[in-house]
Amino acid sequence: MSSGESGHPGTLTPAPPQAGARHGTEEPEPVPAAWEAGGSSPFRSWLRQTTSKTLHGENAGLLVIVLVAFVGIFAIVLNHTSFFSTTNLVSIVNTTCADSVMAVPLVFVICAGEIDLSFAYVIPVAAYVAAILMPTHGVVIAVLAALGLGFGVGLINGIVTVGLNIPSFVVTLGMLGFLSGYAEVIANDATLSVSNRAYIRIFGQGHVGPISVTVFWTLGAVLLGVYVLGYTRAGRQVLATGGNAAAARFSGIKTKRVRVLVFIFAGLGGALGGLIYLGQYTTATATLGGSSDLLNVLAAVIIGGTALTGGRGSVVGALVGSLLLGVIGNALVILGVSSPEELMAEGAIIIATVVISSRRGSRRGGQSGVAQSIAHFVRRGRPQELQARP
Amino acid sequence: MSATSPVPAVELRHIYKSFAGTYVLQDVSLAVQPGQIHAVVGHNGAGKSTLMKILQGVHQADAGEILLGGHVLRRPTPSLVRSLGVGMVYQERSLVPTLSGLDNLFLNNEVRGITRRIRRGVEYRQAAEICARLGVSPALLGRRVGEMSAVEQEMLEVAKALRVARRLIILDEPTGPLGGSEVQDLFKVIRATAATGVGVVLITHHLGEVFDIADFVTCLREGRVTLSCPTQQTNIDELITAIVGESSALAQQYASQARQSAATGTGPGEGREVALEVRSLLVPGKLHDVSFEVLPGEIVGLVGLAGSGRSTLLKVLYGDIRPAAGEVRLFGRPVRPGHPADAIRRGIYLIPEDRAVHGLVLSSAIVENVALSVLDRLRSWGVLRMSRARRRTRSAMQQLGIRAKGPDQVVSELSGGNQQKVVIAKAVQTDARLLLLDEPTFGVDIGASRDVARYVHEFVAAGNAALWVSSDLHELLTVADRILVLSDGTIQESIGRGTPEFDESTILAKMQRRSQLAAAHAQALPAGG
């Protein structure tokens, strides 16, 4: 079904009469269970809808399958190593935590049609700010100050981009440079440790039962992101701003405000990432964060199905993408691949992902993403099914 | 089907409006009854859009009154007017392509629960009710707008406006991107809307539509009302006169010119070398076995439903798409353009469907646009001479009747008709021998449309040829010597002027896809006119 098709009488005639019509009544078609918040067997219809979406590459389902596949493959190939041990798998979750958390606001930024390159460089500055303030002012002030810094960076990014009408790429690039230099200035060539046990337990190394605290951070950020993006008016406003800013404005959405807000979220995300890293490593260094986090987060977001053109995105996809990159990176390390080579491998994966994602992107209404491309590839032999989509 | 209620849904009384000392509206009065379909026609610049903006509260009138349901509106603002039940479907789409139909319908107006969560179940119920009223399948709500066809998007726009419009809905050029049967589908929806008691204002350039669907018509020319009466009491000639202020004889002139040249053979002649010959063109998925001829002096129309491959065919001829197989000959010599530059060099020029995207650099001046295809010829000693460009532009502006402040005016400030003339001026520079026109009068007022038609007639009379793609069958029947019907990926028929099949309903029937002919047999053919 191409968007140019017309005159399909089926789309425009009233829906075929269902049970009620046999009795000649004019009962309106019952609300499909999928739309209902409650109702009979909502789980079953949700399951059906999700499965259908997965098979069409509409959600991150296929990505999850890819992730599981990769883990499986590595488990087999690296049988003789510690890859498939609990310790190792847990460590993958831990190391990807900060990136997964930061990926959530990035999904919003890109959905709004913007981009932020500077969030990864908020990490070292936020970490230092927190580390400096913690011994003298306590945990709360330190955390608030770090978050306040993230807020401020995002605010500046937003105001300059939106107010002066400069492409966000350029603005955040400049901010990236500024922050990276500033991190070194603050560091003054010294690393700074934190020893506050409460802080370390909350932000990095604590456990609730057997579950590491990083799981809670990751899940919390992801769940919040999923809820806001998919189930609130604010989420619709972000998607509309990125999907068609003119239409959004016609509908009364204050697109300028939306755009500034997403930058603020990205800044806050960066600060939170810094706090998490500080908790995990207990030391602030000038090299915290930086380009590798930038790469990982952006790649995760894109792999996860968020189109760079804006208007559509998946928070769950970004999480899966982040885990996928974590798994691959972990396996490479176990294989003894050196750090630069690992970076090369990651870069290659990112390019491959973007190429796969964009091959479908240009055709229909902006569909893109690895999941869709995989679905398309698998279904190539059955084009009729693509046409018959309801 | 106008209600005889004495209280109009909307009434504008003696509206005056001026911008910077010039009056754009003088003593304009308009009344729309509940359930009435009221067409508003006129040139671009005649004041239609200003009038609608005043109605919506975007502009404030200098004098006069606006009444909604008999109550005077003192200081209308857009949100106030919306809350009072006036909805509008804009000419530019106001849908977000990446969101679903349902989300678009409720954009920024979502039904929310306590936790700010969108209650899609409730929304769906409301939306399904609107869909039922419109006779539209609610399946539209679950799909992404970007994947919908033009007519489905249009339906969604109407549904969106209908959510707000309890009293009046304004449709600004809704049929622009739609083809024959799609227009009828939209009309069904419009009639259903009016049947619920909502007043409908239909702004359109397609005069045939006025008599097809409107109960009442008001015509504006240069800020004044020149005609305002039930459609039954007038005819198309009177309407044209009211719009352009000249005798309607001019409108007949082109039809008779074309007939003349066909009869005496001074136009498309026999035994002359064929201007364009296309054989067995194959573009997988779009066209298979397209073959036809165009003779010098002919304007050949090309019709087909959206998706039939009309634009693809033009793009193949222009070098934008490579065919998998087939042959194209221009004046006997084979051409296989791999790029529009090749096509231009061989004398083929395309007037594209979407001039804002493919035809013009909107932020540049007229002269810069006109020079775009012939930059080589304007060079001297390696330097681009703008003076040459300006000279050419000025003469083109005169030849085509482009109304602008001068060759240095920025194109984005011109009206749709004048913009299209700039695109043609660009083509004129290249000494083209074959002109490909893709919906050349879309969004163009009637005066400029006739200028375009007149120019194309002169163009082919000089021994060249033109291929004219249009959804406006009425217009093609006036302008073209022959009409090719494209459907199911191939040219079904070539219908010449003067033959009994050269009429709207026959051609519309032939445009339907064979796969749907079986269904069409069961229904009445869409009425022509």
Interface residues (C-beta under 8 A of the other chain):
Chain A: M1 S2 S3 G4 E5 S6 G7 H8 P9 G10 T11 L12 T13 P14 A15 P28 E29 V31 P32 W35 E36 A37 G39 Y227 Y231 T232 R233 A234 R236 Q237 L239 A240 G242 G243 N244 A246 A247 A248 F250 S251 G252 I253 A307 G310 G311 R312 R364 G365 G366 Q367 P390
Chain B: S79 Y90 E92 R93 S94 L95 V96 P97 T98 L99 D103 L107 N108 N109 E110 R112 G113 R116 R117 I118 R119 R120 G121 E123 Y124 R125 A128 E129 A132 G135 V136 S137 P138 A139 L140 G142 R143 R144 V145 G146 E147 M148 S149 A150 V151 E152 M155 L178 G179 S181 E182 D185 L305 A306 G307 Q512 R513 Q516 A519
